[in-house]
């Protein structure tokens, strides 16, 4: 998300997260199938970029159903800095 719509090469994502390429590949494939990231090939590298509309939709869904719809149960829960 921090890199924005230009995305990040897969190898850079793996380096930043310290994840083995085989593990990373599976996670990125899952995110792509879910429609949360898009891909673009640049020569031998694949850039992964967030699909902000889909990510926003997921966050809205999760927050709407937060605490079983009991907003008072979620009071005081803050987002990480």
C-alpha positions, 0 to 999 in steps of 0.5 A: 500500500505504501508504494502506491499504484506503481507497485513493487517487484515481487523480489523486493516484496520478499526482501522487505518481508524476509519471506522465501520466494516459494512462500511469497509466490503462494501468498501473492497468487492468493492476493491476486486471485482475491482481486486485492493486487494487480500484476504487470510484467516488466521484462523478467520481473513482475510488479505487484500493486494494490487494487485500492478499490478492492482493498477499501471494499475489504476494509469496509466489509470487515469494519461493518461486521466488526464485533458482530455489529455491536459498535460499542464492543469495538470502542477504544480499539485503535489502528496501529501507528 
